[in-house]
Amino acid sequence: MSYEAGSKECRHLIEAKESLLSAMDALSNINSTDLIQIQIKEIYNKLEQMHDNRKEIESATNYL
């Protein structure tokens, strides 16, 4: 983890993203998993968006 997460939700999102990266790494060594890797990357990107949105919410809350 590159930084201290601000909330439980952020920590869970980070953990989920790390798990997906690990899965993609494992799948890269298995033939015919290209489509699955693409799908996992799409899910990863959705989680990244959720994480960015959560960080914005927390920043706004901390600002007030």
C-alpha positions in Angstrom: 0.0 0.0 0.0 1.5 3.2 -1.1 -0.2 5.5 1.4 -2.3 5.3 4.5 -6.0 5.0 3.6 -8.3 7.6 4.9 -11.3 5.4 5.7 -12.4 1.7 5.9 -14.0 2.1 2.5 -10.8 3.4 1.0 -8.8 0.5 2.6 -11.3 -2.0 1.2 -11.1 -0.5 -2.3 -7.3 -0.6 -2.2 -7.3 -4.2 -1.1 -9.8 -5.1 -3.8 -7.7 -3.4 -6.4 -4.5 -5.2 -5.2 -6.3 -8.5 -5.3 -7.3 -7.9 -8.9 -3.8 -7.0 -9.8 -2.6 -10.2 -8.3 -5.2 -12.2 -10.2 -4.2 -10.5 -13.5 -0.6 -11.4 -12.8 -1.4 -15.0 -12.1 -3.6 -15.2 -15.2 -0.9 -13.7 -17.4 0.9 -17.1 -17.0 -2.1 -19.1 -18.3 -3.0 -19.4 -22.0 -6.3 -18.2 -23.4 -7.1 -15.8 -20.5 -6.9 -12.5 -22.4 -10.6 -11.9 -22.3 -10.7 -12.6 -18.5 -7.8 -10.2 -18.0 -9.6 -7.5 -20.0 -12.7 -8.0 -17.8 -10.7 -7.8 -14.6 -9.0 -4.6 -15.8 -12.4 -3.1 -16.5 -13.5 -4.0 -12.9 -10.2 -2.6 -11.6 -10.9 0.7 -13.5 -14.4 0.9 -12.0 -12.9 0.4 -8.5 -10.3 3.1 -9.2 -13.2 5.5 -10.1 -15.0 4.6 -6.9 -11.8 5.2 -5.0 -11.2 8.5 -6.6 -14.8 9.6 -5.8 -14.4 8.4 -2.2 -11.1 10.4 -1.8 -12.9 13.5 -3.2 -15.7 13.1 -0.7 -13.3 12.6 2.2 -11.3 15.6 1.1 -14.4 17.8 1.0 -15.5 16.5 4.4 -12.0 17.1 5.9 -11.9 20.6 4.3 -15.1 21.6 6.1 
